[in-house]
Amino acid sequence: MLFDTHSHITDNRFNEDREEVINKIKESGVELLLNPGADIPSSLKAVELSKKHDFIYASVGVHPHDVEDMDKGSIEVLRELAKNKKVVAIGEIGLDYYYDNSPRDLQKKWFEEQIKLANQLKLPIIIHDRDAHQDTLDIIKRTKNEEIGCVLHCYSGNVELAKEYIKMGCMISIAGPATFKNNKKTKEVIKEIPLENLLIETDSPYLTPHPHRGKRNDSSYVRYIAETIAIEKGISYEKVCEVTKENGKRFFNIK
C-alpha cells in the first residue's frame, strides 16, 4: 500500500470529477494521501476535503508564488486551520527563484514566518525549493527548531545537498521527474540516500511520471515513483511501498 505525500487533489483541474478520481486512487492501492495547501483558499479546501475522506490528510500554508497577499492576519488564519486534527504539517512553503512570481525579499520573509508558526505548533514543514537551494538551506538552518520535521518536496537538488539535509534530520521526497529517462541527478540521489530518508509523491496534477507524461497527474500514478526507486536501489517494489509509507506515517505523526 502506498502513501502519496503530496497531491493537490483540490486543484481546479479536478473540479469536474474529483470524487471519481478519489475512488480511482483508493482502488489503485493508495492507502494514504496528503493534500497540501498553497494559499489560504486551497488550505481551507484541503482541510474540508480531509474531513470527508478518512485516508486524506491536509497541510496548510502559502506557496512562494502567493506571498504578496500575506499579512499577519494570514498567519493567524493558518494557525486556526492547523487546529484541525487532520492537518499534519505546514506547507507547502519556501522559495521559488525560477518563476519569481513574488519579490524575493517577501518570499524569504513569509517563508521564515511560516516556519516560526510550525515551530510554535510543533508541526513538520513541507518545503518548495526551486532554483533557490542556498537561501532555502540557510533559512531552514537559521529558523527551524530541531524538534520539527522538514521534507524537501519534489527534491531537485544534488546528492551533496541531500546529504546536508539528511544530517539536519530532513526527509527527501521523490516525485515524477525521477521516472524521466535523462534525469540522472535524481536517480543518483535515490541510489545514495537511504530508503529510510525518502518519501514519495506525485505533486498531482503536475509532474506526471513516465509513461503518462502529457496527461493530468493523479495519486494513482505514485506507483511509478515507487517502481523507479525499486529499480535504482535494486530492491523489491513491495519494500519501497512499505518503507516509504511507514516513513510518511512517522514523519507526519499519522497513527
Solvent accessible surface area in square Angstrom, and as a share of the most:
residue,aa,sasa,rsa
1,M,120,0.53
2,L,7,0.04
3,F,0,0.00
4,D,0,0.00
5,T,5,0.03
6,H,3,0.01
7,S,0,0.00
8,H,20,0.09
9,I,0,0.00
10,T,15,0.09
11,D,30,0.16
12,N,104,0.53
13,R,134,0.49
14,F,0,0.00
15,N,85,0.43
16,E,165,0.74
17,D,38,0.20
18,R,49,0.18
19,E,75,0.34
20,E,121,0.54
21,V,7,0.04
22,I,0,0.00
23,N,79,0.40
24,K,86,0.36
25,I,0,0.00
26,K,103,0.44
27,E,150,0.67
28,S,44,0.28
29,G,19,0.18
30,V,4,0.02
31,E,59,0.26
32,L,17,0.08
33,L,0,0.00
34,L,0,0.00
35,N,0,0.00
36,P,1,0.01
37,G,0,0.00
38,A,24,0.19
39,D,42,0.22
40,I,49,0.25
41,P,82,0.51
42,S,26,0.17
43,S,0,0.00
44,L,90,0.45
45,K,101,0.43
46,A,0,0.00
47,V,4,0.02
48,E,82,0.37
49,L,11,0.06
50,S,0,0.00
51,K,114,0.48
52,K,137,0.58
53,H,28,0.13
54,D,133,0.69
55,F,24,0.10
56,I,0,0.00
57,Y,36,0.14
58,A,0,0.00
59,S,0,0.00
60,V,0,0.00
61,G,0,0.00
62,V,4,0.02
63,H,19,0.09
64,P,0,0.00
65,H,55,0.24
66,D,51,0.26
67,V,2,0.01
68,E,101,0.45
69,D,125,0.65
70,M,18,0.08
71,D,82,0.42
72,K,170,0.72
73,G,39,0.37
74,S,11,0.07
75,I,16,0.08
76,E,90,0.40
77,V,64,0.37
78,L,0,0.00
79,R,65,0.24
80,E,106,0.47
81,L,27,0.13
82,A,13,0.10
83,K,140,0.59
84,N,38,0.19
85,K,181,0.77
86,K,26,0.11
87,V,8,0.04
88,V,13,0.08
89,A,0,0.00
90,I,0,0.00
91,G,0,0.00
92,E,5,0.02
93,I,0,0.00
94,G,2,0.02
95,L,0,0.00
96,D,2,0.01
97,Y,28,0.10
98,Y,117,0.45
99,Y,122,0.46
100,D,61,0.32
101,N,83,0.43
102,S,2,0.01
103,P,60,0.38
104,R,110,0.40
105,D,97,0.50
106,L,53,0.26
107,Q,1,0.00
108,K,71,0.30
109,K,103,0.44
110,W,14,0.05
111,F,1,0.00
112,E,35,0.16
113,E,57,0.25
114,Q,1,0.00
115,I,0,0.00
116,K,86,0.37
117,L,2,0.01
118,A,0,0.00
119,N,16,0.08
120,Q,111,0.49
121,L,56,0.28
122,K,144,0.61
123,L,30,0.15
124,P,15,0.09
125,I,0,0.00
126,I,2,0.01
127,I,0,0.00
128,H,25,0.11
129,D,19,0.10
130,R,94,0.34
131,D,86,0.45
132,A,5,0.04
133,H,61,0.27
134,Q,113,0.50
135,D,44,0.23
136,T,0,0.00
137,L,13,0.06
138,D,55,0.28
139,I,4,0.02
140,I,1,0.01
141,K,108,0.46
142,R,151,0.55
143,T,18,0.10
144,K,27,0.11
145,N,59,0.30
146,E,169,0.76
147,E,119,0.53
148,I,7,0.04
149,G,22,0.22
150,C,0,0.00
151,V,5,0.03
152,L,5,0.02
153,H,14,0.06
154,C,29,0.17
155,Y,16,0.06
156,S,51,0.33
157,G,2,0.01
158,N,69,0.35
159,V,17,0.10
160,E,123,0.55
161,L,27,0.13
162,A,0,0.00
163,K,88,0.37
164,E,55,0.25
165,Y,0,0.00
166,I,40,0.20
167,K,167,0.71
168,M,51,0.23
169,G,57,0.55
170,C,0,0.00
171,M,15,0.07
172,I,0,0.00
173,S,2,0.01
174,I,0,0.00
175,A,4,0.03
176,G,0,0.00
177,P,30,0.19
178,A,1,0.01
179,T,18,0.10
180,F,37,0.15
181,K,181,0.77
182,N,128,0.66
183,N,33,0.17
184,K,158,0.67
185,K,101,0.43
186,T,10,0.06
187,K,39,0.17
188,E,76,0.34
189,V,0,0.00
190,I,0,0.00
191,K,106,0.45
192,E,79,0.35
193,I,2,0.01
194,P,67,0.42
195,L,11,0.05
196,E,96,0.43
197,N,34,0.17
198,L,0,0.00
199,L,0,0.00
200,I,1,0.00
201,E,0,0.00
202,T,0,0.00
203,D,14,0.07
204,S,0,0.00
205,P,3,0.02
206,Y,83,0.32
207,L,65,0.32
208,T,12,0.07
209,P,0,0.00
210,H,109,0.49
211,P,75,0.47
212,H,36,0.16
213,R,148,0.54
214,G,85,0.82
215,K,117,0.50
216,R,87,0.32
217,N,0,0.00
218,D,4,0.02
219,S,0,0.00
220,S,8,0.05
221,Y,28,0.11
222,V,0,0.00
223,R,92,0.34
224,Y,28,0.11
225,I,0,0.00
226,A,0,0.00
227,E,58,0.26
228,T,16,0.09
229,I,0,0.00
230,A,8,0.06
231,I,134,0.68
232,E,36,0.16
233,K,50,0.21
234,G,68,0.65
235,I,57,0.29
236,S,56,0.36
237,Y,68,0.26
238,E,120,0.54
239,K,101,0.43
240,V,0,0.00
241,C,7,0.04
242,E,81,0.36
243,V,29,0.16
244,T,1,0.01
245,K,19,0.08
246,E,68,0.31
247,N,3,0.01
248,G,0,0.00
249,K,46,0.20
250,R,150,0.55
251,F,30,0.12
252,F,4,0.01
253,N,105,0.54
254,I,13,0.07
255,K,200,0.85
